[in-house]
Amino acid sequence: MPHEIAIYGVLVPGLLPVFLGCLLLMVLLDMLVGRLGLYRQVWHPSLFRLALFVCLFGVAGLLLIR
């Protein structure tokens, strides 16, 4: 995995595309969980969203290391 990626001459961190992809996936999962009404089973929905995003980003980052 490269440390920096050049996008139109601007160096950005190598994990930025992974972060944006996980953010998009998190928005889709958030809509799905909200539609299914699963947030009623969660104590604190905001913390659940954060924890889900951290898990997604962590798994994606670990998969790129391999």
Contacts in CASP RR format, 6 or more apart in sequence:
PFRMAT RR
TARGET T0000
AUTHOR 0000-0000-0000
METHOD contacts of the structure
MODEL  1
MPHEIAIYGVLVPGLLPVFLGCLLLMVLLDMLVGRLGLYRQVWHPSLFRL
ALFVCLFGVAGLLLIR
1 14 0 8 1.000
1 15 0 8 1.000
1 64 0 8 1.000
1 65 0 8 1.000
2 14 0 8 1.000
3 13 0 8 1.000
3 14 0 8 1.000
4 11 0 8 1.000
4 12 0 8 1.000
4 13 0 8 1.000
4 14 0 8 1.000
5 11 0 8 1.000
5 12 0 8 1.000
5 13 0 8 1.000
5 14 0 8 1.000
5 16 0 8 1.000
5 17 0 8 1.000
6 12 0 8 1.000
15 61 0 8 1.000
15 64 0 8 1.000
18 57 0 8 1.000
18 60 0 8 1.000
18 61 0 8 1.000
18 64 0 8 1.000
19 57 0 8 1.000
21 60 0 8 1.000
22 53 0 8 1.000
22 56 0 8 1.000
22 57 0 8 1.000
22 60 0 8 1.000
23 53 0 8 1.000
25 56 0 8 1.000
26 49 0 8 1.000
26 52 0 8 1.000
26 53 0 8 1.000
26 56 0 8 1.000
29 52 0 8 1.000
29 56 0 8 1.000
30 49 0 8 1.000
33 39 0 8 1.000
39 45 0 8 1.000
39 48 0 8 1.000
42 48 0 8 1.000
END
